[in-house]
Every structure is written in structure tokens, then in C-alpha cells.
């Protein structure tokens, strides 16, 4: 046998031993790797549990701090409440999951101040309350601005709260802004684009002024029954949805638009100084030939109503209003009803044109009226002729006629139901109900000579506008009703005398 043969027992044994050792080593390495992985997993789980425990402990600490701050916020002493507000504001900066809770409790506190009439308390205590309101308002809005501490919150519901000045300049756009029945101690400034939906301000009380720039996409503004100590300014290029300012109280009001394509409701409003509608410098167009709009100012009061240079004036309702009126250089295709208007302090129709009826029945006008350049259509003259007011002959003595008068020998019934029947499928239930209630009331108090009264058309159209506004009816539905009722009212006698 040759030395070193592969069949040598020693070599075979050595090979087997080496292979066994290699396998054992591999097993040991695998076990070591598995043990290392398990230890890593355990360590990671331990770290995760430690992190979760830390977070849980931190959350508990936040909740405890929140509870203590809320207790301070509800204390009897103003200084304690201010300290509580500071703690909640600081906590909201540190506690991302609790920022919404912090905002909610602060707004709830501001609502409590409003509801309990704390501002009406004696001066010594009310001063502390004012400090609270200013601190919370300023700090909350600072956190809603793009350059402030970021609070990931749903903000915008400030209804029925007491607030300091509300300035939305530079704010991240709010999804809503609800200021209904809130009490703002200073000014309210709402720049274009600061809120994605039109602000709700019904019943707002503001100790300063209100400035609002109209944003694209907004729908009907409601500032009904608001009380603004200073001026109100609503500006923009196009007003495409109604403004409800019924019962508004303000020092002055400016609705400055180049085009107003929706109704303006201002019945029973009280404006201490000037009420300006349109753009006196550049002029304003109201509605269209086929879809007129209404400006309703019945039973309102103002120092001076200024509606100058209207290229197409609105259907204007000034019944029982009080104040000087300036309609210089405006053109009115539709009726202007100023029955029982008290314009004793001034009336200017300089360069104005009235194609529709001009009704001044029972109106009070000054001895000197600026009538230079005024143009009166036959319809306007007819309405003036049937009106009883001082200096009527003076007014009728001027102006040019541009149309033939409507016949007065017309005593047909007011068949408003027949006129509306073809439209019933197109009109919403709410709009129909409003129309039926208002038309029924008109029918119950129908003047015997209603076809001869130009003021009757104005009255009916005003009621249609009110019904459309209350029911939030589309402009097309409102126009269809107006056209049907106008055709009924203005239907010539020859069309019905043979029925």
C-alpha cells in the first residue's frame, strides 16, 4: 500500500473530524446569529415599550397639566384665569395631540364670558375680563397664522364668543368663519382669501368697524341684525349672491361693487350716516335686462342714501324709509317705489333717468329738489301723477317722456295662481310656500284699482325677491316668477276683457 493513500484510516478519520468540526462551527454560528437577532428583537421591543411608556407618561403629564390649567381658567379671580389661559396656550404648543382640546376649552371660556354677560359687570372686574379676552384672542389667531406656532386644529367656529379685534391678515385660509352672535371688542378685518366660505355674521356685535373683501366662490352674505358701532365696508368686483342686511345697525355702510347681480335686503336697517351702494366714482351695473335685481330698503333709516352713476339701476324699494336720497346720474329701467319716503333732508335726481314707474305716494320731499337733467318716461310720470306728495306739480313739470302711458281702465282680478301654475314643477317647495303665503296676503289686501297703481308692481316684485331670498331660490327661478307675474300685471285690458 502506498504511503499517503486516500484510503488511509488516519486520513479518513481526520477528514471526518474536520467536517464534523466545520458543521458544528456553522451550527454554533447560526445559533449565535439567532440569539443575536432575538436579543436585538427583545431590545427593540424593550426600546419600543420604553418609548411607548415615555409617551404614555408624557400624555398623562399633559392631561394633568391640562386639568390644572382648566381649573385655573375657571377660577373666580381674573389673574388666576389669565394664568390658566397662558398655561393652556403653552401646553397647546407642546402637545400636538391636544392642540384641538386646548383651542376648544379656550373658545368655550370665551363663550362663557359672552353668555354670562361678564363684560357688563362693574368696571373693576370687567377690566380683568377684557384682558382675558384680548390675551386669548390675540394668541389663538397668532397660532392660526402661517408664521405662528402651528396648531393642527379645526378652527373657525367663534359663534357666540367674546373676542378682541379679529384680523385675518396673513392667516392660513379657514374652512369656515362663524361669528354669529359673537361680541367683538375691536375691529373685524376679513381680507380676500382668508376664509374658503362666506363668513356667517348674523347678529354679530362689533364695537369697532367691519371691513370685508369679497372672495370668489362665496355665496350669500348674512349680516342681518348685526350691530356695528363703526363703519361697515364690503368691497369687491362682482356681487353674485344676495346680501341679507335686514335690521343691520351701523354708523355707515359701503357696498362697493362694479357689478351687483343679486338682491340686497336691507329692510329695517338703521345707518347713522351714509349708505353707499355701488361705486359712485366708477358706476355700477345692477342685474341684467332679463334678470333685474332688487335693493330693498323699506322701513330703513340713514342720513344719506347714495346710489350714483348706476348704469342699470335696481328695482328699488324705499317705502317708509327715512333719510336724504341721492340717485344722481343713475338709470332705472324698473320701478322705484318711494311711497311714504321721508326725504325731507334732501332729494337729488340730477341727471337721473326713470324708465319704470317712479312712485312717491305720501312721500315727504324738500322744497328744493335737484331735478336738473332728469328724464321721466310716461310710466314714471303716470306713477307720479297718481301719487300724492308735496311739490308734485314741480316734479311733473320737468323731464322728457319716452313711452306711452299704461291704460287705467283695468279692473281685472289678480290671478297669480294661474300665472304660477306652469312653473310649479320648476320651483322648489320652499320657494312655492313662500310665494303662496306672500301672494295670498297681497290678494287679501288687493286695491280695487291695482292695475292702475304702478306701486303695485313694485310691491309684488319686492315680495318675490323676499321669497326667493328666504327660500334660497336660484336666480333663474326668481326671474321666471317675476316674468310671469309682471306679464299678468301689465297684461293689456284687451287681452282679458272677452274672458
C-alpha positions in Angstrom: 0.0 0.0 0.0 1.4 3.4 -0.9 2.0 5.9 1.9 -0.5 8.9 1.9 -3.1 6.8 0.2 -6.6 8.4 0.4 -7.8 5.2 1.9 -5.6 5.6 5.0 -7.7 5.3 8.2 -5.9 8.2 9.7 -6.7 10.5 6.8 -10.3 9.4 6.7 -10.7 10.0 10.4 -9.1 13.4 10.1 -11.4 14.3 7.3 -14.5 13.2 9.2 -13.4 15.1 12.3 -12.7 18.2 10.3 -16.1 18.0 8.6 -17.8 17.5 11.9 -16.0 20.4 13.4 -16.9 22.6 10.4 -20.6 21.6 10.7 -20.5 22.2 14.5 -18.9 25.6 13.9 -21.6 26.5 11.4 -24.3 25.4 13.8 -22.7 27.4 16.6 -22.6 30.5 14.3 -26.2 30.1 13.3 -27.2 29.7 16.9 -25.2 32.8 17.8 -26.8 34.7 15.0 -30.3 33.6 16.0 -29.5 34.5 19.6 -28.2 37.9 18.5 -31.4 38.5 16.4 -33.6 37.5 19.3 -31.7 39.8 21.6 -32.0 42.6 19.1 -35.7 42.0 18.8 -36.1 42.0 22.5 -34.0 45.1 22.8 -36.1 46.8 20.1 -39.3 45.7 21.8 -37.9 47.0 25.1 -37.0 50.3 23.4 -40.4 50.5 21.9 -42.1 49.7 25.2 -39.8 52.3 26.8 -40.8 54.8 24.2 -44.5 54.0 24.5 -44.2 54.2 28.3 -42.5 57.5 27.9 -45.2 58.7 25.6 -47.9 57.4 27.9 -46.2 59.1 30.9 -45.9 62.3 28.8 -49.5 62.1 27.8 -50.6 61.6 31.4 -48.4 64.6 32.4 -50.0 66.7 29.6 -53.5 65.7 30.8 -52.6 66.5 34.4 -51.2 69.9 33.3 -54.3 70.5 31.2 -56.6 69.7 34.1 -54.7 72.1 36.4 -54.8 74.8 33.7 -58.6 74.4 33.2 -59.1 74.6 37.0 -57.3 77.9 36.9 -59.3 79.1 33.9 -62.5 78.6 35.8 -61.3 80.4 39.0 -63.1 83.4 40.4 -60.1 85.7 40.2 -59.2 87.2 36.9 -55.4 86.9 37.5 -55.8 83.1 38.0 -57.9 82.8 34.8 -55.2 84.7 32.9 -52.5 82.3 34.3 -54.7 79.3 33.3 -55.0 80.7 29.7 -51.2 81.1 29.5 -50.7 77.5 30.6 -53.2 76.2 28.1 -51.7 78.2 25.3 -48.2 76.9 26.2 -49.5 73.4 26.5 -51.0 73.5 23.0 -47.6 74.4 21.6 -46.0 71.3 23.3 -48.9 68.8 22.9 -49.7 68.1 19.3 -52.4 65.6 20.1 -54.0 68.1 22.5 -53.9 71.3 20.5 -57.6 70.9 19.4 -58.6 70.3 23.0 -56.7 73.4 24.1 -58.4 75.5 21.4 -61.9 74.1 22.3 -61.5 74.9 26.0 -60.3 78.4 25.3 -63.3 79.1 23.0 -65.6 77.6 25.5 -64.3 80.0 28.1 -64.9 82.9 25.7 -68.4 81.7 25.1 -69.0 81.5 28.9 -67.8 85.2 29.2 -70.4 86.1 26.5 -73.2 84.0 27.9 -72.8 85.2 31.5 -72.6 88.9 30.4 -69.3 89.2 32.3 -68.4 92.3 30.2 -71.4 94.1 31.7 -70.2 93.7 35.3 -68.7 96.6 37.3 -65.6 98.2 35.8 -63.1 96.8 38.3 -64.0 93.2 37.3 -64.7 93.8 33.7 -61.2 95.2 33.1 -59.8 91.8 34.0 -62.3 90.1 31.8 -61.2 92.3 28.9 -57.6 91.4 29.5 -58.5 87.7 29.3 -60.4 88.2 26.0 -57.5 90.1 24.4 -54.9 87.6 25.5 -56.8 84.6 24.3 -58.0 86.2 21.0 -54.5 87.5 20.1 -52.7 84.3 20.9 -55.2 82.0 19.2 -55.1 84.0 16.0 -51.3 84.1 16.2 -51.3 80.3 16.2 -53.5 80.2 13.2 -51.2 82.4 11.1 -48.7 80.8 8.7 -45.7 82.3 10.7 -47.0 81.4 14.1 -46.7 78.2 16.2 -48.5 75.6 14.1 -51.6 74.2 15.8 -53.1 71.4 13.8 -56.7 72.3 14.6 -60.1 72.8 13.0 -60.7 76.5 13.7 -63.3 79.0 12.6 -66.3 78.4 14.9 -66.3 81.6 17.0 -70.0 81.8 17.3 -71.4 83.4 20.5 -67.9 84.1 21.8 -66.5 87.3 23.2 -63.4 88.3 21.2 -60.9 91.2 20.9 -60.1 92.5 17.4 -60.4 89.9 14.7 -57.7 90.4 12.0 -57.4 87.6 9.5 -54.5 89.2 7.5 -51.9 86.5 6.8 -53.9 83.7 8.3 -54.0 80.2 6.8 -57.3 80.1 5.0 -60.1 78.9 7.3 -62.7 76.4 6.0 -65.3 78.5 7.8 -65.7 81.6 9.8 -68.7 81.7 12.1 -69.1 84.9 14.0 -72.9 84.6 14.6 -73.9 86.5 17.7 -70.3 87.0 18.8 -69.3 90.2 20.6 -66.0 91.7 19.1 -64.5 94.4 21.3 -62.5 95.9 18.4 -62.5 95.7 14.6 -63.1 92.8 12.3 -60.9 92.6 9.1 -61.6 89.8 6.6 -59.2 90.1 3.6 -59.8 88.3 0.3 -59.0 84.6 0.5 -58.8 84.4 4.3 -61.8 82.0 4.5 -62.9 79.5 1.9 -66.6 80.0 2.6 -68.5 83.2 3.2 -68.4 84.3 6.8 -71.5 83.9 9.0 -72.2 87.2 10.9 -75.9 87.2 11.7 -76.4 89.0 15.0 -72.7 90.0 15.3 -72.0 92.8 17.8 -68.8 94.7 16.9 -67.5 97.7 18.9 -65.3 98.8 16.0 -65.6 98.6 12.3 -66.1 95.8 9.9 -64.0 95.5 6.7 -64.7 92.6 4.3 -63.3 92.0 0.9 -65.4 89.6 -1.2 -63.7 86.4 -2.3 -64.5 84.3 -5.4 -66.7 81.3 -4.7 -68.5 82.8 -1.7 -72.3 82.5 -1.5 -74.9 84.8 0.1 -73.6 87.0 3.0 -75.8 87.2 6.1 -75.2 90.2 8.4 -78.8 90.5 9.4 -79.4 92.1 12.9 -75.7 92.8 13.3 -74.8 95.8 15.4 -71.6 97.6 14.2 -70.5 100.6 16.2 -68.3 101.9 13.4 -68.4 101.6 9.6 -69.2 98.6 7.5 -67.3 98.1 4.2 -68.0 95.3 1.8 -66.0 95.6 -1.3 -65.3 93.6 -4.5 -65.7 93.5 -8.2 -68.8 91.3 -8.6 -71.6 90.5 -6.1 -73.2 87.4 -7.5 -75.1 86.2 -4.4 -77.5 88.0 -2.1 -76.6 90.1 0.9 -79.0 90.0 3.8 -78.5 93.0 6.0 -82.1 93.1 7.3 -82.1 95.0 10.6 -78.4 96.0 10.4 -77.3 98.7 12.8 -74.1 100.6 11.7 -72.5 104.0 11.7 -72.1 103.9 7.9 -72.3 101.3 5.2 -70.4 100.9 1.9 -71.3 98.2 -0.6 -68.7 99.0 -3.3 -69.0 96.7 -6.3 -68.6 97.3 -10.0 -71.5 94.8 -10.7 -74.3 93.7 -8.4 -76.1 90.7 -9.8 -78.0 89.6 -6.7 -80.5 91.1 -4.3 -79.6 93.4 -1.4 -82.0 93.1 1.5 -81.8 96.0 4.0 -85.3 96.3 5.4 -85.5 98.0 8.8 -81.7 98.7 8.7 -80.6 101.8 10.6 -77.5 103.5 9.3 -76.5 106.7 11.2 -74.5 108.3 8.4 -74.0 107.5 4.7 -75.4 104.4 3.0 -73.5 103.9 -0.3 -74.5 101.2 -2.7 -72.4 100.7 -5.9 -69.4 102.7 -6.9 -70.1 106.4 -7.0 -66.8 107.1 -8.8 -66.8 104.3 -11.5 -70.5 103.4 -11.5 -72.2 100.1 -11.0 -74.4 97.8 -13.1 -77.3 96.1 -11.3 -78.6 92.8 -12.7 -79.4 92.4 -16.4 -82.2 93.3 -18.8 -83.6 89.8 -18.4 -82.8 89.3 -14.7 -83.2 92.5 -12.7 -82.2 92.6 -9.0 -83.8 94.3 -6.1 -82.5 96.6 -3.4 -85.0 96.5 -0.5 -84.7 99.4 1.9 -88.3 99.6 3.2 -88.6 101.0 6.8 -84.9 101.7 6.9 -83.2 104.9 8.0 -80.0 106.6 7.0 -78.5 110.1 6.8 -78.0 109.9 3.1 -78.5 107.1 0.6 -76.0 107.4 -2.3 -76.6 105.4 -5.4 -74.9 107.4 -8.1 -74.0 106.5 -11.7 -75.8 103.2 -11.8 -75.7 102.1 -15.4 -78.7 99.9 -14.8 -80.3 100.7 -11.5 -82.0 98.0 -9.4 -85.7 97.6 -8.6 -85.6 100.0 -5.6 -87.9 99.7 -2.6 -87.7 102.8 -0.4 -91.2 102.5 1.2 -91.4 104.2 4.6 -87.6 104.9 4.6 -86.2 108.0 6.3 -83.2 110.0 5.0 -81.8 112.1 2.2 -81.6 110.3 -1.2 -79.1 110.9 -4.0 -79.7 109.0 -7.2 -77.7 111.3 -9.5 -76.8 110.2 -13.0 -78.4 106.7 -12.4 -80.7 105.0 -14.8 -83.6 102.9 -13.6 -85.3 100.5 -16.1 -87.5 99.1 -13.4 -89.8 100.6 -10.7 -88.6 102.8 -7.9 -91.2 102.7 -5.1 -90.6 105.5 -2.6 -94.1 105.5 -1.1 -94.1 107.4 2.2 -90.4 108.0 2.0 -89.3 110.8 4.3 -86.6 112.6 2.2 -87.2 116.0 3.8 -83.5 116.4 4.4 -82.6 116.1 0.7 -83.5 114.6 -2.6 -81.2 114.7 -5.7 -82.3 113.2 -9.0 -79.7 115.2 -11.0 -79.2 113.6 -14.4 -81.2 110.5 -13.5 -83.4 108.6 -15.9 -86.6 106.7 -14.9 -87.9 104.3 -17.5 -90.0 102.4 -15.0 -92.6 103.8 -12.6 -91.4 106.3 -10.0 -93.8 106.2 -7.0 -93.7 109.0 -4.4 -97.2 108.5 -2.9 -97.3 110.0 0.5 -93.6 110.9 0.4 -92.0 113.9 2.1 -89.7 115.8 -0.2 -87.8 119.1 0.4 -88.9 122.4 -1.2 -85.7 122.3 -3.3 -85.1 119.1 -5.3 -82.2 118.8 -7.7 -84.0 117.8 -10.9 -81.6 119.2 -13.5 -81.3 116.8 -16.5 -83.8 114.3 -15.1 -85.7 112.2 -17.7 -89.1 110.7 -16.8 -90.8 108.1 -19.0 -94.5 108.0 -19.4 -94.6 105.2 -16.9 -92.7 107.3 -14.4 -95.0 110.3 -15.0 -98.1 108.1 -14.7 -96.9 106.9 -11.3 -96.1 110.4 -10.1 -99.4 111.6 -11.4 -101.2 109.0 -9.2 -99.0 109.9 -6.2 -99.9 112.5 -3.6 -96.9 114.4 -2.3 -95.8 118.0 -1.8 -94.4 119.8 -4.9 -95.8 117.0 -7.2 -96.5 119.6 -9.9 -93.0 120.9 -9.7 -91.6 117.4 -10.3 -94.1 116.7 -13.1 -93.1 119.9 -14.8 -89.7 118.6 -15.8 -88.3 115.6 -17.7 -88.8 114.1 -21.0 -91.3 111.4 -21.8 -90.0 108.2 -23.6 -93.0 105.9 -23.6 -96.8 105.9 -23.8 -98.8 105.7 -20.5 -100.5 102.5 -19.4 -104.3 102.4 -19.5 -106.0 103.0 -16.2 -109.4 101.4 -17.2 -108.3 98.0 -15.9 -110.2 96.2 -13.1 -109.4 92.5 -13.8 -108.7 90.0 -11.0 -105.2 89.3 -9.8 -104.9 85.7 -11.0 -101.5 85.0 -9.5 -102.2 81.2 -9.1 -102.9 80.8 -12.8 -99.7 82.7 -13.6 -97.6 80.4 -11.4 -99.2 77.1 -12.3 -97.0 76.5 -15.4 -93.9 77.0 -13.2 -94.8 74.7 -10.3 -92.7 71.8 -11.5 -89.7 74.0 -11.8 -89.9 75.8 -8.4 -88.7 74.3 -5.1 -91.2 73.5 -2.4 -89.8 76.2 0.0 -90.0 78.9 -2.7 -93.5 77.9 -3.6 -94.6 78.1 0.0 -93.0 81.5 0.5 -94.7 82.8 -2.7 -98.1 81.4 -1.9 -98.0 83.0 1.6 -97.0 86.4 0.3 -99.2 86.5 -2.8 -102.2 85.4 -0.7 -101.6 88.3 1.6 -101.4 90.7 -1.3 -104.6 89.2 -2.7 -106.4 89.6 0.6 -105.5 93.3 0.7 -105.8 93.9 -3.1 -106.6 97.6 -4.0 -109.6 97.9 -6.2 -107.6 99.9 -8.8 -104.5 97.8 -8.5 -103.8 97.7 -12.3 -103.7 101.5 -12.3 -101.1 101.6 -9.5 -97.5 101.5 -10.6 -96.6 100.9 -7.0 -98.4 97.6 -7.1 -95.8 96.1 -9.5 -93.0 97.3 -7.2 -94.8 95.7 -4.2 -95.2 92.3 -5.9 -91.6 92.2 -7.2 -90.3 93.1 -3.8 -92.3 90.2 -2.2 -90.9 87.8 -4.9 -87.4 88.9 -4.0 -88.0 88.4 -0.3 -89.5 84.9 -1.0 -86.5 84.0 -3.2 -84.1 85.2 -0.5 -85.8 83.3 2.3 -86.0 80.1 0.3 -82.5 80.5 -1.2 -84.1 80.0 -4.6 -81.9 80.0 -7.8 -81.8 83.3 -9.8 -83.4 81.5 -12.8 -86.5 80.5 -10.7 -86.8 84.0 -9.3 -86.6 85.5 -12.8 -89.2 83.1 -14.1 -91.7 84.1 -11.4 -91.0 87.8 -11.8 -91.6 87.5 -15.6 -94.9 85.5 -15.1 -96.3 88.0 -12.6 -95.1 91.0 -14.4 -96.9 89.7 -17.6 -100.0 89.2 -15.5 -99.9 92.7 -14.0 -99.0 94.5 -17.2 -101.4 92.5 -19.4 -103.5 94.9 -21.5 -107.2 95.2 -21.0 -108.0 93.9 -24.5 -106.4 90.6 -23.6 -108.8 89.8 -20.8 -112.0 91.8 -21.4 -113.5 89.0 -23.5 -112.9 86.2 -21.0 
